[in-house]
Amino acid sequence: MTKHNESSCENFELRLEDAAEVAAERGESIALSTDLSAHVSTCAHCSESLEAISISRSLLHAGFEPTASPSPFFTKRVMAVIRAEEERQAAQGSIFWSPLQHLAARIAMVSGVVVMVLSAYAYSSSVSSTGVDVSGQNAAAYELVPHQQLDPQPQSKDEVLMSLVERSNVERNNAR
Amino acid sequence: MINVSHKEEKGGRTEAVENAAAQERQLVRRAQAGDVPAYEALLAKHQQRVFSVVGGILRRREDVEDVAQQVFVKAYFSLKRFDLRSAFSTWLYKIAVNECWDYLRKKKVRKLVYEADMSDEQNRQLLAVNEQSFGALRSPEDAARRVEQQQLVERLLSELDEQDAAMLVMKEVEGFSVEEIGESLGINVNTVKVRLFRARGKLVEVYRRRMKGTTTSKGKKADGNP
């Protein structure tokens, strides 16, 4: 037999592997083409390689069987696991947001109360600053002094003096 | 009798393959849109092949079912990220391979490490593997012997690179083509061929080493007898 020539044998190695693939597909022994067979008969390395292919196939076939088919319930099992995982993810999502929702509700309630209080305060402040009295309390004040009309507030000092003079004239006339 | 030319037949087959691929793409799009029955149809179509991929790598029935289940669950939740650039099967088998490696990593059985060599009895059983046989065992005794042989061959495979061992089993036992192995493992076809070739050589080398060991111990035994 000839010595192993790496460069030429590499090509034959791949062809040997191809021959093994064809044999595996057909469930037959390895069949070599004429030129491949001629090379193998003269090359110790490729001859050993062919033997290795044959032995390895035998070992693996003796040691293993093809994986059995899935059970008829496999699809149902998988879909059940998927559904359970979807529910778990949904629950996890609500668990994450629930405290925030609770906090948001409290903040909204507190904000509402604060707005009401501020509104009431703002209203009472505006009433006391203008003096325009339409409330019940001020109506009672009108009844206590029915004959006395409440004058509008004076706008300036002159008006204050004028009102004092008019009042003194009225009192003098009343005294006569 | 209608004579169909080889070209027409080949063209017909190609058209059939393209139609099947188009139908599958349609199913995938529907599943991506949330159509559960569409995903169930994909599951039913590919489950055997996924079992074969997983079985080729893990080689233990109880592990195969669990991991195959995990593959389909993971595929379901990752489906929206699948862009249909490759075939659905290619994408699915890659998930299967990755799940197998992850599973083995977690189980810490990437390499079966044996503290002691195989016993003489185990070596004799290995020698009993008929080099010409293709494992057609029928009786219960044969089934038990087959289980033992499987364990022994597993030990031989454990001395190979994990991926090379998986390729050998996928090729010889599960019936995958070189192209399918390349797609599943993300390896070029020629690289698969070269690695298969070398893995076979290594497997036989380990096998012969065991045989030599048994032969030597037999000789010693004989010498040791008074």
Contacts between the chains, C-beta under 8 A, distances in Angstrom:
chain1	res1	chain2	res2	distance
A	13	B	194	7.4
A	13	B	197	5.2
A	14	B	190	7.0
A	14	B	193	5.3
A	14	B	194	7.2
A	14	B	197	7.4
A	16	B	197	7.2
A	17	B	178	7.7
A	17	B	193	4.5
A	17	B	194	8.0
A	17	B	196	5.9
A	17	B	197	5.1
A	18	B	193	7.4
A	21	B	171	7.7
A	21	B	177	6.8
A	21	B	178	5.9
A	24	B	171	6.9
A	24	B	172	6.6
A	24	B	175	7.0
A	25	B	175	8.0
A	25	B	177	7.5
A	48	B	201	8.0
A	49	B	197	7.0
A	49	B	200	7.8
A	49	B	201	6.6
A	51	B	204	7.5
A	52	B	200	4.8
A	52	B	201	4.9
A	52	B	203	7.7
A	52	B	204	4.3
A	53	B	197	8.0
A	53	B	200	5.5
A	54	B	131	7.2
A	55	B	131	5.8
A	55	B	200	8.0
A	55	B	203	8.0
A	55	B	204	4.9
A	55	B	207	6.8
A	56	B	168	6.9
A	56	B	172	7.2
A	56	B	199	7.9
A	56	B	200	4.0
A	56	B	203	4.9
A	56	B	204	5.8
A	57	B	134	7.8
A	57	B	172	5.6
A	58	B	129	6.7
A	58	B	130	7.1
A	58	B	131	4.9
A	58	B	132	6.7
A	58	B	133	6.4
A	58	B	134	6.9
A	59	B	129	6.2
A	59	B	153	5.6
A	59	B	156	7.0
A	59	B	203	6.8
A	59	B	204	8.0
A	59	B	207	6.4
A	60	B	153	6.7
A	60	B	168	6.3
A	60	B	169	6.5
A	60	B	172	4.2
A	60	B	173	5.6
A	61	B	133	7.6
A	61	B	134	4.5
A	61	B	135	4.3
A	61	B	172	6.6
A	61	B	173	7.1
A	62	B	129	4.6
A	62	B	130	7.3
A	62	B	133	6.2
A	62	B	134	7.6
A	62	B	135	4.5
A	62	B	146	7.5
A	62	B	149	5.4
A	62	B	153	7.1
A	63	B	129	7.7
A	63	B	135	7.6
A	63	B	146	7.9
A	63	B	149	5.2
A	63	B	150	4.7
A	63	B	152	7.0
A	63	B	153	2.9
A	63	B	154	7.2
A	64	B	59	6.6
A	64	B	135	7.9
A	64	B	150	6.0
A	64	B	153	6.9
A	64	B	169	6.3
A	64	B	173	4.4
A	65	B	135	7.2
A	65	B	146	7.8
A	65	B	173	7.2
A	66	B	52	7.0
A	66	B	55	7.5
A	66	B	173	5.8
A	66	B	174	5.7
A	66	B	175	6.7
A	67	B	51	5.0
A	67	B	52	5.3
A	67	B	54	7.4
A	67	B	55	2.9
A	67	B	56	7.3
A	67	B	61	7.8
A	67	B	64	6.0
A	67	B	174	6.4
A	68	B	51	7.6
A	68	B	61	6.9
A	69	B	48	5.9
A	69	B	51	7.1
A	70	B	47	4.9
A	70	B	48	6.6
A	70	B	51	5.5
A	70	B	65	7.3
A	70	B	68	7.0
A	71	B	65	7.8
A	74	B	47	6.0
A	74	B	65	7.4
A	74	B	68	7.6
A	74	B	69	7.4
A	75	B	40	6.0
A	75	B	43	5.4
A	75	B	44	5.8
A	75	B	47	7.1
A	77	B	69	6.3
A	78	B	43	6.1
A	78	B	69	5.5
A	78	B	72	4.7
A	78	B	73	6.4
A	79	B	36	7.3
A	79	B	40	6.4
A	79	B	43	7.8
A	81	B	69	6.4
A	81	B	73	5.4
A	82	B	72	8.0
A	82	B	73	5.7
A	82	B	76	5.2
A	82	B	77	7.8
A	85	B	73	6.5
A	85	B	77	7.3
